[in-house]
Amino acid sequence: MNIVELMDALPLWSIFFILMVTILLSTEFGFLLGKREKKRVSEAKSIRTGPVVTATLGLLAFMLAFTFSTVTSRQNERKHLVIDESNAIGTAYLRAEVLPQADRDAVQRVLRHYLSLRIAAVQAGKGGELELLNTAKELQNELWLMAVDIAARSPTPITALFMQSLNEVFDMHQKRVTVGLHHRMPSVFWVILFGLAIVSMIVGGYDSGLHGGRRSITSLFVALAFSVVLLLVVTLDRPGRAVTQFALIDLQQDISKSR
């Protein structure tokens, strides 16, 4: 199991706890190293660690900003894809209205079921999501076979438009799955980011211990601040519930009212 899969499996509260403890222990470890080094160095000698602390924390801030910008951009892309998928399903449903009555009722029934599955897949969490997505794929095959049968019996421009709409529905499904489940921050990136955070806290604690600083509650606030930011990044990178499904839910309600 790689680090991305591990973070997906852990609840957010446990990730926050692990981050807090890790940052606090890193700061304390650096502080003890600084205290130990201070005893070994005579007062006539001075060790300048300020520039190192500044550079390390600056690099960590840059990495956090870059990562946050990346996951936020991908989050916005997911939101737009929800709207696009809602439009595609709605268009296919409306174009099915012009099909012969028997075909229209059957197609719209399957589309309503498909829409319900797409909403439920996101709300189900990762365990049930994959199963529901597989069921949605089966409904896609069913819809396509129905469309092919309709086109064979009635090869009209209206039928062609309906099949085009179904293609767009299938394409949007694949785009959402690809962006939501597969376009994630790579494991090596998380290792570098978390490793840099640990090193930065060690260096900061070392500088405090070396220059005669004392333990204070500010270390807890620093750990809390960094943990919250890192947790936010992890949350935004997760697929699923972080993206609202209002567009699909509104479409489902509109279809229910029009029946």
Backbone torsions as a table, in degrees:
resi	resn	phi	psi	omega
1	MET	NA	124.8	178.8
2	ASN	-82.2	176.6	-172.7
3	ILE	-67.7	-31.4	178.5
4	VAL	-65.6	-46.1	178.1
5	GLU	-63.5	-37.3	179.3
6	LEU	-64.5	-43.9	-180.0
7	MET	-67.2	-32.8	176.8
8	ASP	-68.5	-33.1	-177.9
9	ALA	-76.2	-28.9	-178.4
10	LEU	-82.6	141.2	173.2
11	PRO	-67.7	155.3	-175.3
12	LEU	-62.3	-36.6	-178.4
13	TRP	-64.2	-34.0	179.8
14	SER	-73.0	-35.3	176.0
15	ILE	-63.4	-42.9	178.3
16	PHE	-61.3	-43.5	179.2
17	PHE	-62.5	-44.2	179.4
18	ILE	-62.5	-41.9	179.3
19	LEU	-63.8	-45.2	179.9
20	MET	-59.5	-49.9	-178.0
21	VAL	-63.6	-42.9	-178.8
22	THR	-62.9	-43.5	-179.1
23	ILE	-68.0	-41.9	178.7
24	LEU	-63.9	-43.4	178.7
25	LEU	-65.6	-37.6	178.5
26	SER	-64.3	-43.3	178.2
27	THR	-63.5	-43.2	179.6
28	GLU	-65.9	-39.7	177.9
29	PHE	-62.1	-45.3	177.9
30	GLY	-63.9	-38.8	179.3
31	PHE	-61.9	-44.2	178.9
32	LEU	-65.2	-38.7	176.5
33	LEU	-62.6	-41.4	178.8
34	GLY	-64.8	-41.5	177.5
35	LYS	-61.6	-41.8	-179.5
36	ARG	-65.8	-40.7	179.9
37	GLU	-68.2	-34.3	-179.5
38	LYS	-63.3	-35.7	179.3
39	LYS	-69.8	-27.7	-176.9
40	ARG	-86.0	-20.9	-176.2
41	VAL	-101.2	131.4	178.5
42	SER	-70.5	157.3	-177.5
43	GLU	-66.4	-21.1	179.0
44	ALA	-70.0	-24.0	179.5
45	LYS	-96.6	141.9	-179.0
46	SER	-125.3	132.6	177.5
47	ILE	-108.5	119.8	-178.3
48	ARG	-91.7	109.2	178.8
49	THR	-111.2	-7.0	-178.6
50	GLY	-54.2	-49.7	-179.7
51	PRO	-61.5	-34.7	179.6
52	VAL	-67.4	-43.3	178.8
53	VAL	-62.1	-45.5	-179.6
54	THR	-61.5	-45.1	-178.6
55	ALA	-65.6	-41.3	-179.1
56	THR	-66.7	-46.7	179.1
57	LEU	-66.5	-35.2	177.1
58	GLY	-64.5	-41.1	177.9
59	LEU	-65.4	-40.2	177.4
60	LEU	-62.8	-42.5	178.8
61	ALA	-62.6	-40.2	178.6
62	PHE	-63.6	-44.0	179.9
63	MET	-64.5	-40.2	178.0
64	LEU	-64.3	-41.9	179.7
65	ALA	-65.4	-42.1	179.5
66	PHE	-64.3	-44.8	-179.2
67	THR	-65.2	-43.5	-180.0
68	PHE	-62.4	-41.3	178.4
69	SER	-63.5	-39.0	-178.8
70	THR	-66.7	-49.1	-177.3
71	VAL	-69.9	-32.0	177.1
72	THR	-67.2	-41.1	177.3
73	SER	-62.2	-42.3	178.5
74	ARG	-68.3	-33.6	176.9
75	GLN	-63.0	-43.1	178.1
76	ASN	-64.2	-37.5	177.6
77	GLU	-62.5	-40.9	178.5
78	ARG	-63.0	-39.7	179.3
79	LYS	-63.4	-42.4	179.1
80	HIS	-65.6	-35.2	179.5
81	LEU	-67.5	-32.1	175.9
82	VAL	-62.7	-44.1	178.8
83	ILE	-64.6	-43.3	-179.7
84	ASP	-63.6	-39.9	179.1
85	GLU	-67.2	-39.1	177.2
86	SER	-60.5	-43.5	178.5
87	ASN	-64.0	-39.8	-178.7
88	ALA	-65.9	-45.1	179.4
89	ILE	-66.2	-41.8	178.8
90	GLY	-62.3	-40.1	178.4
91	THR	-65.1	-44.4	178.7
92	ALA	-62.0	-39.1	-179.9
93	TYR	-65.5	-41.7	179.8
94	LEU	-68.9	-40.6	-180.0
95	ARG	-68.6	-23.2	176.3
96	ALA	-68.6	-17.1	179.8
97	GLU	-61.4	-28.9	-176.2
98	VAL	-89.8	0.5	177.2
99	LEU	-77.2	161.5	173.5
100	PRO	-52.8	148.0	-169.1
101	GLN	-55.0	-45.5	-178.7
102	ALA	-62.1	-44.4	178.4
103	ASP	-67.9	-39.8	-179.2
104	ARG	-59.8	-48.8	-177.7
105	ASP	-62.5	-42.0	-178.6
106	ALA	-67.3	-43.9	-179.1
107	VAL	-65.6	-45.6	-178.1
108	GLN	-67.0	-32.9	176.5
109	ARG	-62.7	-45.2	179.7
110	VAL	-66.9	-38.4	178.8
111	LEU	-64.6	-38.3	177.1
112	ARG	-64.1	-42.5	177.1
113	HIS	-63.8	-40.8	179.6
114	TYR	-63.2	-42.9	178.8
115	LEU	-62.4	-42.4	178.3
116	SER	-61.6	-39.8	179.4
117	LEU	-66.2	-38.8	-179.1
118	ARG	-65.6	-36.9	177.2
119	ILE	-71.1	-44.6	-177.7
120	ALA	-66.3	-32.1	-177.4
121	ALA	-61.1	-39.5	-179.9
122	VAL	-73.5	-37.9	-177.1
123	GLN	-77.7	-14.5	-174.8
124	ALA	-79.5	-16.8	-174.2
125	GLY	85.8	172.2	-171.0
126	LYS	-64.7	-34.2	-177.6
127	GLY	-62.7	-52.5	-178.3
128	GLY	-84.4	-15.3	-176.4
129	GLU	-62.7	-45.6	-176.6
130	LEU	-63.4	-39.0	178.8
131	GLU	-64.2	-43.5	179.9
132	LEU	-68.0	-34.8	177.3
133	LEU	-66.1	-37.1	176.5
134	ASN	-65.0	-39.1	176.9
135	THR	-64.7	-39.4	177.4
136	ALA	-62.2	-37.4	176.6
137	LYS	-62.5	-40.0	178.2
138	GLU	-63.8	-38.6	176.9
139	LEU	-66.9	-33.5	175.8
140	GLN	-61.7	-44.9	178.1
141	ASN	-61.9	-40.3	178.8
142	GLU	-63.9	-44.3	178.7
143	LEU	-62.1	-40.5	-178.3
144	TRP	-68.1	-40.3	177.3
145	LEU	-63.4	-38.2	177.0
146	MET	-64.6	-42.1	-179.9
147	ALA	-65.2	-40.7	178.7
148	VAL	-63.7	-41.2	178.6
149	ASP	-64.2	-42.0	178.6
150	ILE	-64.0	-42.3	-179.5
151	ALA	-65.5	-34.5	179.2
152	ALA	-69.0	-34.8	-179.6
153	ARG	-83.9	-29.9	-176.3
154	SER	-143.2	77.2	-177.4
155	PRO	-75.7	79.3	-178.2
156	THR	-115.7	164.4	175.9
157	PRO	-58.8	-32.8	178.7
158	ILE	-64.1	-41.9	177.8
159	THR	-63.4	-39.7	179.0
160	ALA	-62.8	-40.5	178.1
161	LEU	-64.5	-38.7	178.7
162	PHE	-64.4	-42.8	178.7
163	MET	-65.4	-35.2	175.8
164	GLN	-63.4	-40.0	178.1
165	SER	-63.3	-40.4	178.0
166	LEU	-63.4	-40.0	177.2
167	ASN	-58.5	-41.6	179.0
168	GLU	-65.4	-38.0	176.7
169	VAL	-60.9	-45.7	-179.2
170	PHE	-66.2	-39.7	179.8
171	ASP	-63.8	-42.0	-179.8
172	MET	-66.1	-35.9	175.8
173	HIS	-59.8	-47.5	-178.2
174	GLN	-65.5	-38.7	178.8
175	LYS	-63.9	-42.7	-179.4
176	ARG	-65.6	-40.8	178.9
177	VAL	-64.9	-43.3	-177.8
178	THR	-65.0	-49.8	-178.2
179	VAL	-70.3	-39.4	-175.7
180	GLY	-75.4	-40.0	-173.3
181	LEU	-102.9	-27.5	-172.0
182	HIS	-110.0	-30.0	178.4
183	HIS	-84.6	83.2	-177.7
184	ARG	-122.3	164.1	173.9
185	MET	-65.3	129.8	-177.9
186	PRO	-66.5	155.5	-177.6
187	SER	-58.9	-39.9	-177.7
188	VAL	-63.4	-30.7	178.9
189	PHE	-68.1	-41.9	177.8
190	TRP	-64.3	-39.5	179.1
191	VAL	-60.9	-44.5	179.8
192	ILE	-64.6	-44.3	-178.0
193	LEU	-64.4	-48.6	-179.9
194	PHE	-67.1	-38.2	178.0
195	GLY	-63.6	-40.8	178.3
196	LEU	-65.9	-36.9	176.9
197	ALA	-63.2	-42.2	179.6
198	ILE	-64.5	-45.7	179.8
199	VAL	-61.7	-41.8	-179.6
200	SER	-62.2	-42.3	179.1
201	MET	-67.2	-37.5	177.5
202	ILE	-63.3	-45.6	-179.8
203	VAL	-63.7	-41.9	178.1
204	GLY	-63.1	-43.4	177.2
205	GLY	-65.6	-37.9	178.3
206	TYR	-61.8	-44.0	179.7
207	ASP	-62.8	-41.0	179.3
208	SER	-65.6	-44.3	179.6
209	GLY	-68.2	-36.2	-178.0
210	LEU	-67.3	-33.6	-176.7
211	HIS	-100.8	22.6	171.3
212	GLY	79.4	18.5	178.7
213	GLY	-71.5	164.8	178.6
214	ARG	-116.9	157.8	175.5
215	ARG	-65.1	138.6	179.5
216	SER	-145.5	169.9	-178.9
217	ILE	-70.6	-13.4	178.6
218	THR	-61.7	-30.3	177.6
219	SER	-61.3	-37.4	177.9
220	LEU	-65.9	-40.6	179.5
221	PHE	-66.7	-39.0	177.7
222	VAL	-63.8	-45.2	178.5
223	ALA	-61.9	-40.5	179.2
224	LEU	-63.2	-44.2	-178.2
225	ALA	-63.1	-49.1	-179.2
226	PHE	-66.7	-36.9	179.6
227	SER	-64.7	-40.9	179.9
228	VAL	-64.6	-43.6	-179.8
229	VAL	-65.2	-44.8	179.1
230	LEU	-64.0	-39.0	178.6
231	LEU	-65.2	-37.9	177.9
232	LEU	-62.7	-41.6	178.0
233	VAL	-63.3	-43.7	178.4
234	VAL	-61.5	-42.3	-179.2
235	THR	-63.4	-44.0	-178.9
236	LEU	-67.7	-27.9	179.8
237	ASP	-79.3	-18.4	-179.5
238	ARG	-71.3	140.8	175.0
239	PRO	-76.8	161.1	169.2
240	GLY	103.1	-117.2	-162.7
241	ARG	-67.4	-17.5	-179.9
242	ALA	-67.1	-19.0	179.1
243	VAL	-102.2	122.6	-179.5
244	THR	-72.1	147.7	-179.0
245	GLN	-108.2	28.5	-174.1
246	PHE	-58.8	-36.9	-178.4
247	ALA	-63.5	-43.6	178.7
248	LEU	-69.6	-38.8	179.0
249	ILE	-65.5	-41.5	177.4
250	ASP	-62.9	-40.6	177.8
251	LEU	-62.6	-42.9	179.2
252	GLN	-60.9	-41.3	178.9
253	GLN	-67.5	-39.6	179.2
254	ASP	-63.3	-41.4	179.4
255	ILE	-65.7	-40.1	179.4
256	SER	-63.0	-38.6	-179.7
257	LYS	-70.9	-29.6	-176.1
258	SER	-82.5	-11.3	-177.4
259	ARG	-73.0	NA	NA
